[in-house]
Amino acid sequence: MRRVGLALLLLFLCHLPLVAQNDHAMLSGTVSDAKNHRIPAAEIEVKALATGLEYHAVSNSAGVYAVNALPIGDYTAVVIAPGFEKLEFEPFTLQVGENRVLNISMAVAKVNTVVQVAAEDDLNRASTTVGGVIGGTQISELPMDGRSFERLESQVPGAIDDAGSTEDQIRFAGESQEDNNFQMDGIDAGGINHQFEKVDLRLQVPVEGIAEFRASSFAYSADQGGAAGGQVQLVTKSGTSEFHGSVWEYLRNSDMDATTWNSTGHPQLQLNNFGANFGGPAIKNKVFFFANWGAYRQRLAQQVTGLAPTAAYRSAAIAVSPALAPIINSFVSGGVPTTDPNALSFSGSGSNPVEENAGMARVDYKISDHTSVFARYATDHYNYTSPNGIEVNSNGQLSTQFNSLTSPNVVLDATHTFSPTIFTDARVGVNRDEYHEGGDQVLTTNFSVTGFSTLSTPAADDRFDTSINFVDDTTFVKGRNVIKTGGLVRRVQEDKNTPKIPVITATYIGESQFENNQMDSYAYQGFSNMTGQRQTEYGVYAMDTIRIKQNLMVNAGIRYDYWTVDHDVLGRGVVVDPNTCPSLVCPAKSSWYFPDYTNVGPRLAMTWSPEFMHNKMVISAGGGIFYGQGQFGHLGSAVGNIPQNYTLLETSIPALSYPVTPYLGAAAYSASYTGQNRNRQNFAVDEWTLGIQQEIARETTATVTYIGSSGSHLWSNTIANGVNPATGTRPFAGFSTFTEEASQSHSSFNALEAGIHRNLRTGLMLAANYQWSHAIDDDSVGGAEATTPQNQACLSCDRASSVYDMRHYFTSSAIWQIPVGRNHAVLGSAGPVMNAIVGGWELSGVGTSRAGLPLNITISRSASALPDQINSNQRPNIVLGTSIYPTHRTPQNWLNYEAFSVPANKTWGDEGANIANAPGHWQMDTALRKQFQLGERMSTTFRAEAFNVFNVAQYGNPVVKLTTQTVGGQLQVAPGTFGLINSAFNTNPTGSGTPRQLELSLRLDF
């Protein structure tokens, strides 16, 4: 009956109106005697070392206690029970989102006896979550190119960095970057339109203002969710019981850097990152404050690479098609020859200034022993200008694009203890993104020509995105159960005029077609007035941590997420759905899609510490179902259909050429929309895991974990309204092809994680993680990352290794406080002068090695050669017995074009998706620090950092699109520039995959 009652309680709690992303920590456990009999009414006093604040709990009749909503940091604990010895615990650390299990064993009292004991090890005894915490010391001491917390996200088990360590390139456990959930102090801190910020904010939260962050990659408990991917929780710093401050500057310039691979000359750089902190008590033991300001200034001649026409080709093309002269003259001039006689490999540079200013202020107030509040405001102002590819403007200079973003974020949090067994943590917050982009509009049309780099018109739009959040967590202690419930209400508002100017793309499938002005397609999307999308997200959860035995715990939870249907605040939108609207375009005011009420996600985790391993091992197993809706922006296709949209095709207009004015009469019969299957479902990921943790030495643990998942209802992106081969007509007459978004893709992910971690308390911090994994899907990674299949009617035909299938991924980091000088093993009695020379040195480093990502090899084909006349992402045939790689792979010859052939007309290529791999990458970053003590409370620190210290060449991806040529009346694969790598992995001055860079810094702490 007790279990039945508990089940009913869980169901009841799931209807509470309030889901939480907890930025605090919990301390819980049991109090027992030497014979394992539970001790009730034991008083537990927990004290924060930084502020001196105390928190209290009392064990219940089952000997169970819990202290919830504890700020992260270092603590001591004292336990008192009548008739037993008083226990004093040595300092221990509580991390963000942690439920630390501290089981207490007490002995019968002797006269005036106080026993000092060490807190238990850092093994996770409360959940099966795969992930980790990056602490304040790691954030401040490890080398980070760009001083942004995202640079360290990939150090967490289950995470991978597939590009340059930016927020949009970190993925967790096989899921999309659109499936991640970013929280700051328990409140939404994502990009709203996307889950990530649209630009690389270095200072959204300056690392100097972050206390620590947790990234949960996989199999997390029911109190986390709202997205099916990684859960990233940042906690900002707060003031302490003493005044502390610091000022700093990090300096880099091109004189200290190696030359970017394949660049012409030595791109000039001047980079400064500077700022200040100050915090302390406003009212002793009551009110604490902390303020942070940071600035980033960058002046860079950014590397620009691409493929441009040769002078001979330019002359010939203009002679044959004079109308193309303005287009051809928009390509940059110059470059080195390639295997394609018509193309030059260009490498140059353009101006790339960045200016960013950020600030944060936080006040913490302990009103009473039962109630605490804090308020925090943060903002970032970012401005960025960069070259726009290899297009030149009217002055003959590379054209430019700009982005600006302002991202204020505010939260008010309150915690209250109703009794020793009931406490709550509630918060309200606002997250906002004000984003603008544009450029010097030279061409009004994008020109995509197979064999050359695309000439692109910079995107132009304005966005004002806001999320308003209310969150609550409430914890109950009852018998052996610690029950946690909570809820989330998140209101999203997105006002945008996307696009601000028409987006037009002219496509040519080969160099000869371009020379003869034989256009394959012309797609037009008109400009948009300001629209206003609205949606509300609700979530509730309940979970119970049950202490079956002192060494056996079960965490059972259930979570329900619901998203209302996205809509325009004024009811605007053109709804297009070939599945539910017979005429394709649905009636006015139709619902954009139908709601999905099925997002019930059970979670279960079990942890066991075998007695025969002396409590130094934890075996865990668990899993659950995780839901998400993916990118919010993709739900609003109906507002994107409001402007005029059409596509002209060569298959319908054989004479299609530039300029297209003579053919615009067909636009009324070529309407091209973005359709959405209104019967969409939110995607679901089933996850399961089995792991072993073992303490192998003091403060050192090793972990081996298997993780597996299966994703369903993933976002898919196909092209509809192709020609029916049997009738030669399109299903919807009067319409061109159009994109159809649905939720019909699947994925699977399996991985083995192995890692070792050593705490810095010993003077040496070490963390190393290796992941072997295999990700498989049918063109969809997750929430809103999908590629168009070769055959629109057969998604399963594209089932293959995912485009983000990174088989091998290894990360490591270390901090060594060199034990030389006063109070150390070597020269421990050194005098002041000697100690100033030999003491205070620290060495740290970060290493990464990863396999290359898959490459999808495609071929340019005329639409008329395909059964459905849709020539998107077409693949060639495989030549059996011929390797897809040359005998000696080089950046100039990474792939072997002779391994492929042109498919016969009216057939699809037989090559599988993603069969090749790009180059792998590895690098090591190091830092050497020397601290000089200037007095009892003041010090200065000099620091030198080297990123990619061995200057390993970091290659970008090769050209993967095959071109064709006619030989003896037969269409054959041409060598062209296929397999050529002409750009570096990362042309930005920060992040991973750069050439060797040196950075110097000076810091004053007081």
N, C-alpha and C positions, 0 to 999 in steps of 0.2 A: 504493500500500500504506500509505503514511503516513496518508492521510485515512481509509482503512478502519480502521486501528488506532485513530485518534482517535475515530471513531464508536463502535467497540466500547468504548473507554474511557468515553465519555459514557454508554453504556447501563449499563456496570458501576457507575459512580458513582451512577446513579439508584437503585440498590438499597442505597445506604448508609443506615443506620438514622437518620441524623440529617438544616428549611428555614429560612433565616435572614432576619431583617429587620436588616440591618447598620446599626448606629448609629455606626460609625467611617467612616474614609475610606481611600482607596488612592491612592498616587502611583505611576505607571508610565510607561514610555516606552522609547525606544531611545537608545543612545549610538552616535554615528557620527562619521566625520571629514568634512572638507570635500568629499570626493568621494562621500559617502554610503556609504562602507564601514563596516560595523559594527565596533565596538570591544568586544572581550571583556575581562573582568576589571577593568572600571572600577569604582572604589569611590565609592558615593553615600552621603553623610552628610546626613541631614535632621535639623534641630534645631527644636524647639518653642520659640517665643519666650516663651511664658507661664511655662513650667516649666524651660526649659534642658535638657530631656531630649533625648537623641540617638537616632536610629534609623538603621540601616545596611542597605545592599544592595550586591550586586555584579552587574554585567551578565554574562549568560551568553554562550555561544559565538555566539549570534545577535545580541548587543548589546542584548538585552531585559533590563530590570530591573523589579522591583515591590517596593514597601514597603506592606504591608497593615496593617490594624487600627490606623491612626494616629488618635489623638484629634483632634477637630476644632479648628481654630484657625489661627494664623499661624505660618509656618515660613520658614526659610532653608535653602538646600541648597549643599553643596560637592561637586564632582566631581573626582576625581583618577584619571588613567590614565597609566601609564609612557609617556614620550615625548611627552606632550601637555600643553598649558597647563592649569593649574589653573583651574577655573571656580567662581565664587561667585555664587549667584543672589540677587537682591534679594528681600525678603519677599513671600510669596504666601500665599493663604488656602486651606485645605481645609475643605469643607463636609460635613455629614452625608450619608452614603451616596454620596459623590462618588468616582468613579474619574477623578482628574485626570491628563490626559496631559501629560507634560513631556518632550518629545523634546530630546535634548542633542546639540549639534554642537560638536566639539572641534577645535582647531587644533594643529599641530605646535609643540612647546614651544620657547620662547626662554629666555634665561637669566633665572631668578628672576621669571617672569612669572605674574601672577595677573589673570585677566580677570573683571570684574564684569558680569553680564548680567541683564536683566529676565526674569522668568518669562513663559511664554506667556500669552496672553489668556484670558478666562473662557469661551470657546466650548466647548460640549460635544462632544468628539470621540470619546466612548466609548459613547454610547447614543442612542436616539431618544425617551427619556422626555419626556413633556409634563408640566410641573409646575414647581416652583421651591423655593428655600430662602428662608426668612425668617430673617435673621441676627440676632445679638444686639443690634446697634445699632438695627435696625428695631424689634425687640421693645421695647427700652427707650425709644426716641425717638418713634416714631409714636403719634399719639393713638389710644387704644383705650377705648371706652366700656364700662367694666366691668372693665378690666385683666385680660382673659382671652385666651389665645393664639388661641382660636377666632375672635376678632374680626378676625384677620389672615389666616385661612385662605383667605378669598375673594379675596385679592390674588394668589393663585397661578394661572397660566394653566390653564384647564380646569375651575376651580371656580366655583360660583355660590352665592350666599346667597339662598335663596328667602323668608326671613322675617327673624328678628331676630338673626342672627349667632351662634346657639347651635349646639352640637355636633350636634344632631339636625336642623339645617336647612342644613348645608353638603353639597352634592352635587357629584360630579365626573363630567364627561363623560357626562351623561345617565343615570347609574346612581342607585340608591336610596341613601339615607343608611344603610340596613341593609347595604350592600355595602362600606362603608368599613372600614379596618383601622387601628386606633390602636396605636402602639408607643411605649414610653418606655424609652430606653436598651436598645433591642432586645428588649423584653419586652412582652407584651400589656398594654395600658392602656385597653381598651374597657370597655363596660358589661356584657359577658358575656351577659346575657339579650338585650339589644339590642347592636348594635355600638357605639352611643353611650351615654353616661350618661343615666339617666332624668331627671335634673334638671340645671339650668344651673349646674354647678360653676364658680365663678370662679377657684378656687384649687387645683383638682386638682393642677396643678403651677403654683405661683405664677410669673408671668412673670419675676419677679426671679430665679427658680431655673432658667430655661431658657437654655441657651447658644444654641440655634437649633433650628429644626425644618424638615423637608422634607416637602412634600406632592407626591406623584407621582400625577398625575391619570390618565395614559393611557400605554399602550404601554411599561410599565416592564419591566425585564429579569427573568430567571427567578429571581433571588435574592429577589424580592419576590412575595408572593401570600398565599394563604389566604383571600382575598376578592377579588371581581372589580372593586371600585370603587377609590376613592382610598386610597393608602397614606400615612398620616401618621406620621412618625417624629420624636419629640422626643428631644433630648439635654440632660441636665441639666448644670449648671455643675460644674466641679471647681476645686480649689484651685490656686494658682500659687506661684511661687518667692518671692513676697513676701506679707506679711499685708495683706489688704484687707477692709474692712467697710463697711456702709452702714445707715442707718435712714431711714425715709421715712413720709410719710402723704399720701394723696389725700383731698380733702374736697369734698363736694357737698351742697347743700341746695336746697330749692324756691325760696328767695329769689333764687337765681341762675338759675333755669330758667324757660323759657316754659311756658305752659299747654298741656297735652295737647289735641290737636284733639278737639272735641265733648265736652269734659269740663265738668262743673258745678263752678264754683269753681276753686280752684288747689290740686290735690292736694299735701299736705305730704310732704316728703322730708328725711331726714337720712341721709347715706351717708358712711361712713368706711372707707378701705382703708389699712391700715398694716402695717409689718413691719420685718424686719432681716435682713441677711446678714453672714456672717463666714467667711473662709477664708484658707488659707495653707499653709506647709510645716510638717509635724509632724517630719519628719526631712529635712534638706536633700538635695535631689536624689533622694529616695527615696519619701517619704510625704507626700501632700498631702490636705487636708481642706476641705470646704465645707459650711456649714449655712445653712439658710434657714427663716424663719418668717413667715407672713403671716396677716392677719385681715381679715374683711369684716363690717361691721355696717350693716344697712339698716333704717330705719323709714320705711315708706311708706304713704300713704293711696292704695291702688291703684285706678285707674279701673275701674269695672265698667259695662258697657253691655249692653242687651238689649231685647227686645220683650215687654211685659207687657200683660195685659188692662186695658181701661178700666173705670172704676167702673160704667158702665152695663152693660157685658158681664158683669162679675162678678155684679151683682144679678140679671140675667136668667138666667144660667147656674145660679146657686144656686136660683133659683125653679123652674126646669125640672127640675134634677137636684140635689136637696139633698145627695146622697151625695158630690158633688164639692166641697162647701164647704171641707174641710181642704186639698184640693189647690189650689183657686183662691186661698185665703187664704195659700198658701205663696209666691205670686208677690209680688215687691216692688211697693209702691204708688208711683204717681206717674210722671211722664214728660211728654213733649210729644206732641201729636197727629201722626199719620202719615196717609198716603193711605188706610190701612185704618181705618175708623171704629171697629173693635173693639180696635185695638192702639195702645199708647203706646210711644214710644222713650225708654227709661230711661237716664240717665247719673248715676252716683254713685260712691262710693268705699268701700273697706273696708280694714281693717288688713292690712298685708303686711310683717311683720318677717322678716328673714333674718339668721342668724348662722352664720358659717363660720370655721373655724380650720384651717390647714394647716401642715405642716412637712416638711422634707426634710434629710437628712444624707448626705453622700457622702465616702468615703475612697478615694484612689487610691494604689497601692503598686507602684513599679517594683522588682521583686525582683532582676532582673539585666538585662543587655543583651538577654536572650532572652525574659524572662517578665515580664508585668505583670498586675495584678489590680485590680479596684475593686468596692466594695460600696456600695449605695445603698438607703436606706429613705425612703419618702414616704407621707404619709397626709393625708386631708382629712376633716373632720367638719362636716357641713352640716345645718342645720335651717331649715325654711321653712314659713310659714303664710300662706294667702291666702284671699280670698273665693271661695266656691263658686258662681259665677254669680249669678243674680238671685233665688235662693231665700232666704227669711227664716226664721230660727229661732223658737223659742217666745218669745223676748224681742223679736221684731220687728226684729232686726238681721240683716244678711246672714250666712248660714251660712258656715262656714269649712272648709277642708281643710288637712292638714299632710303634709309629706314630711320624712324624715330619711335621710341617707346617710353612711356611713363607708366610705372607699375606700383601705385600705392597699395599697401596692405595693412589692415588694422585689426586688432583683436582685443576683446575684453573677456577675461577669464575669472571665474569664481569657483572656489572649492569650499565645501562645508561638511563637517562631520556631525551627523545627527546623534550618533551614539558610537560606542566602540565597535559596533557591528554594521553600521550603515553610514556611508559617505558618498558624496556626489561631486562631480566636476562638470560645470557647464560653461559654455563660451559662445560668444556671438562675434562675428567678424565680417569684414568686407574685403574682397580682392578685386582689383580693377586693372585693366590693360587699355591704354590709349595709344593706338598704333597708327602710323602713317607711312606710306611708301610711295615712291615715284622715281622719276629720273628725267634726263634730258631726252625728250622724245624725238629721235631722229627719224626712224622708220615708223610708220603706222601699222606695219604688218610684221609678224614673225615669219622668217623664211627658214624652213627645214629642208636641207638638201643632203641626201645620203652621200657621204664622202667628204663633206665639209662640216665645220662647226655651225650650229644654228645661230642665225642672227635674231636676237630676241629684243622685243620692246619691253622696257622695264614695267613691271606691274605697278598699278596705281590704285590705291584705295585708302579709305579711312575706316578705322574700327574703334568702337567704344564698347568694350566688353566688361561686364560686372557680374560677380557672384556674391550673393549675400548668404551667410551661413549661420545656422544655429545648431549647436552640437551639445550632447549631454552624455555622461557616463555615470552610472550609479552602481555601487558595489554593496552586496549584502554578505555577511558571514553567518552561516547557519550550520551548526553541527560541523561535519567534516567538509562542508561545501562552501566555496567562495563563489558567489553568483554575481555576475557582472551583466548589466543591461545598459542599453543606450539607444540613441537615435540621432538622426541627421535630417535637417531640412536645408536644402541648398537651392536658392532661386538664381537662375541664370538669365541675364539680359545681354543681347548682342545687337548693337546698332551699327550698321555698316553700309557702305556703298561700293560693293565689290561686283564687278570692276568699276573704277571711276571713269575709265576711258574704254572704248571697245577693245576687245582682245581678238585679234585676227591672225590666223596661221595659214600660210601657204606651204604646201608640202610637195616636194619633187623627190622621186624615188631613186634618182641616180644623176650622175654628172652630165651624161649625154642628154637626159631628159631636161635638165636645167638649161643646158646650152641651147637646146631647141625650144625652150619655153613650153614644155609639155607638162603642165601642172597635174598632179595626181588628185589633190583635193584643196579646197579653200573653205576654212571654217571661220564663221563670224559669230561673236558673242557681243551683243550691244552693252552699252554702259548702263549702270544701275543707279537709281535714286536711293536715298537712305532708307533702309528697311530696319525692322525691329523684331528680332526673334526672341521668344520667351519660352522658358521651360522650368519646371520645378522637379528636383530630385528628392526622394524620400528614402530613408533606410532605417531599419530597426534590427536589433540583434539581442540575443540573450545567450550567455554561455556559463557553464558551471565547471569550475575546477574542483575535482573530487579527490580527496586524499584517501584512497582505499587503504593504503598502508603508508608508512613513513617513506618508503622507497618506491612506491607505486602510485602514479597520479594519472588521472584521466581528465582531459579537457574536452567537453562536449558542448557544441554550440550550434546555433542556427541563425541565419541572417536572411533578411528579405530586403531587396532593393526594387524600387519602382521609379521610373522616369515618366513624367507626363509627356504628352505628344507635343513636340516642338511646333510653334505656330508664330505667325506674324501678329504683332500687337494690333494692327488695323485690319487683320483678316486678309491680307494680300497673299498672292502666291498662285502659280499655275501648276497644278498637280498632274503629273504624267505617270501613268501606270498601265502597261499593256496587259496586266494580269487581272485587274479589277474594273477597268474602264474600257468598254468595248470600242469606243471611238478614240482610244489612247489618251486624249486629254479629258480629265475628269471634270465634272460640273464645278462651277464657281463655288467657293467656300467649302470645298471638300476637305476632309481631314487629310493632312499630309501623309499620314500612315496610321495604322491601328495600334492601340496600346498593347504592351506585353505585360501580363500580370503573373507570369510563371517563374519569377526569379527567386525561388526559394533555395537557399544554399546551406545544406548541413555541413558542419565541420567536426572532425573528431581527431584527437591526438592522445597518444598514450606514451608515458615515459616510465622507465623502470631502471633503478639502480641496483644491480645484483649485489647481494650481501657478500658473496664470495670474492667480489672485486673491491671490497673495503670502501664502498661508496665513491670510488674514483672512476666509475664508468656509468654512462647513461645510454640505454638503448631506447630508441624512440621510433614510433610508426604512426602514420596518420594520413589525412587527406581531406578532401571536401570538394564542393562545387563553388566556382567563383564566376560572377557575372559582371558584364560591362556593356556599355552602349557604344564605346569607341569615341571617335572624334565628334564633338558636338557640331562642328561646322558642316559635316557631311549630311546632317539630318535636314538641312535647309535647302535642298535642291529646288524646292518649289519657288523660293524667291529668286533663285538664279535663272528660272525660266521666264521671269517677268519681261526682261528685255527681249528684243528680237534676236533669235538664234537660228542660224541656218548653216548647212554644209553643202557645197557644190562638189560633185564628184566627176572625175574623168569618165567613169563608166556611163554616166547619164549625159555628160556634155563632152564628147570626144575632143572638141577644140579648146577646152578649158586652158586658159593661159593668162599671164599677167600683162596689163591690168585686166581685172575681171569685169569692168563696167559693162561690156557688151552682154554678159551672161547673167546679170543681176535680175533679169526678168524671171529667171527660174527660181529665185530665192523664195518666192511665195509657195513654191511646190517642193521646197527642200528644207522645211522647218526641222531643226535639230534641237532636241531638248535633252535634259537629264532626267531620266525616269527613275522611279524607285518602287520596288515591290512593296506595296503598303502592308502586306502580310509579314513584314519583317519581324524577326525575333532578336532580342539582345543575345549577344554571343555568350556561350557558356564554356568554361574550361574545367574539366574533371582532373584533379591532381591527387597524386599519392606518393608517399615517400617512406623510406626506411633508413635509419641512420644510427651510427655508433659514435659516441664521444668518449674520449679516454684522457684522463690526466696522466701525462707521461713524465712530467717533472714539475718542480715547484713553479706555479704560475704559468704552466705550459700545457696546452691541450691539443689533441689531434682528433680530427673528425673525418669520417668517411660516410657519405650519404648517397643513396640512389634516389633520383626523382624522375617521375614520369607524368605525362599529362596528355589529354586528348581534348582538342577544341572543336566545338560545333557551332553552327550558325554564324560563322565568321563572315565579315564584310566581303562581298565579292563585287567585281567591277567588270561587266561584260558589255559588248556592243550589240545592240538589238536592231531589228528591222533590216537584216541582210536579205539578199536576194534568195528566193527559194529556187534551188537548181532545177526542180521539176517544172515550175511554171515560168521562171524568168522574171517574176514580179516580187515586190516587197509586200509583206503582210499588211502594212499600213501605207496605202497609196497617198501620195501628197506629202510624205515625210521622208527625210533622209535617214541615215543611220543615226542612232542616238545611244548614249551611255545608259545602261540600266544597272542601278545599284540594288543589291539584294543581300540576303544573309544565308548563303548556301554553301559556303566553303568549309573545309575541315583541315585540321592540323594534328600532328602528334610530335611529342618531344620526349626524349629519354636522355638522361645524363648521369654520370658518376662524378660526384664532387669529393675531392680530398683536400684537406687543409690542415694547417698547424698554426697555432696562435700562442704568443708569449706576451704577457703583460709588461708594461714599462716599469712596474714597481720594482723590478729587479735591476733596473738600469739598462736593460736591453729589451726593446719591443721588436717582435718578429711576427709577421703575418704572411702566409703563403697559401695560395689556393690554386688548384688545378681542376679544370672541368673538361671531361670528354663528353661530347654530346652529339646528338643527331636530331635535327629538326626537319620535318617533312610537312608539306602542305600542297594544296592545289591552287597556287597563285595568290593566296592570302595569308598574311602573317598574323592578322588579328583585327583590331578595332577599326582601322581605316587605311591599312596599307595593303594594296592588292594590285597586281598587274593583270592586264587583259590577256585572256588565253588565246592560243593560236586558233583553236576551233571553238567558236562561241557556244556551240551546242554540247561541248564535252569538257567540262571542268576537270573531270577525273583523268582525262588524257594528259593533263599537265601536272599530275601528281608526281612530285619529285622532291629532292632536297630543297629546303627553303632558301630564298635568296640571302637569308641571314643565318644559314647553317654554318656555324663556326665549330668545327670538330674539336679543335684543341685550343684551350685558352688558359694561360698561366699568368698569374699576377703575384707580386711579392712586394713587401715594404718592410723597412727596418729603421729603428732609431737606436743608436748606441750612445749613451752618455759615458764618454771615455773616463774610466775610473782612475784618473790621475789628478793629484792635487789634494788640498786640505780635506780631511775626513774621508779620503779614499784609500784603497789598498796600496797604491803607489804614491810615494811622496806625500803621505798623509799628514806629516808634520811640517810641510813646507812653509816658509816664511811668507810675508805679504808679497814681496817682489817676485819670488819664485812661483808662488801660487798664481799671481796675475799672469805669468807667462805660460805655465803648464796646465792650470786648472780651467774649468769651464768650457772645455771643447766637446763638441757633439757632432757625430756623423750620421747622416740619414740617407735613405735611398728608396726608389721605387723602380721595379722592373716589370716589364710586360712582354709576353711573347704570344703570338696568336697565328693560327692558320689563315690562309687566304679565303675570302668569301666566294661563293659560287658565282659564275658568270653565265648569263643566258645568251647564247649565240643566236643571232637573228640574221635574216636576209631580206633585202629589198625586193619586193615582188609587186607587179601590177595587180590592182584589184580584180581586173578581168581574168587573171590567172587562177583565182580562188573560187571554190564552189559557191560561197556565199557573197563573194565580191567584197569581203572585209579583209584588208591586208595589214592588220595590226599585229605586231609581235610574231611575224612568221619565221619559222625555223627551217633550215635547209635539210637535205638528206645527208645521212652519214655514209662515207665511203668506207666499207668494211675493210679491216686490216690495216688502216692508215691511222697513225696516232694523231690526236687533235693537238698535240704539242710538237714543236720542232725538236730535233735532236739536242740542240743547245739553245735553251731559252735565254733571251736577252730582252731588255726593254724595247728594242727595235723589232723584235720578232718573238712575241710571247705565245702566239697561237699559229697553227698550221692551216692555212686556207685550203690546202690540197686534201684535207680530210673531209671536205664537204662538197656537195653538188646541188644543183638546182632541181627542185622537185618538178615532176611532170605537171602540165597544165591540169587544173581542176582537181589537184590533190594537195594535201598538206604534207609538210616535211616530216620525215620519220625520226629526226633527231629529238631526243628527250630534252626537257627543260633543265637548265642549270647544270650542264654536264662538265663545264670547265671551272677552273679556280683562278682567282686573282693572286698576285703575290702575297705572301705572308708578311708579317711585320714583327720586329722586336726592337726594344730600346731600353736603356737604363738611364734614370735620372738620379742625380746625387746632390747632396747639400752638405756643406761644412760650416759649422756655426761656432763662434767664440763669444762668450759672455764675459764682460768686465764689470765687476762689482764696484760701484762708485760710492757706496756707503751702505748703511744697514737697509735702506729702503729704496735704493736707486741703482739701476744697472743699465748698461748699454750693450747691444748685441750687434756684432757684424756677421754677415751671412753671405756666402757665395754658393750659387747653385749652377749646375750644369745639366741641361736637358738633352737627351740623346747624346750622352757624353762620348760615346764611341763614334759618333757621326755616321751611323748606319744609313745608307741610302734608303729612303722611303718612297717606293714607287706607287703611283696611282693605278687605276684600272686601265687595261688595254681597250682599244677599239674592238667592239664585238659585233658590229654590223657588217655583214658581207655585201659587197657590191658585185654586179654581174657585167658581163660583156658578151657580145655576139661574135662567135668565131665560126666561120664556115656555115653561117645560117643557124648555128646552134647556140643557145643561151648557156653560158658557163660562168662559174665563179671566177671573179677577178681578184688578183692579190690586193690591189688598192692599198689602204692603210690598215687593213685588218690585222689585229695583233700588235699594233704599235702603242706603246705607252709614251705619251708625250707630256704628261703632267705629273707633278709630285703628289704624294698622298694627301698632304695638307699644305695649302698655300697661305694659310693664315699664320700670323706670328705666334699664336698660342695654341695649346692643346697638344694632343699626341700626334706623332708622325711628322714632326718638324725636323729640320737639320739641327746640328748641334747649336745650342744657344747658351749663353752665359748670362747670369743675372746676379747683381749685387744689391745688398740691402743694408740699411742701418736703422736700428730701433732703439728707442729710449723708453724704459719702463720705470715707473715711480709709484 
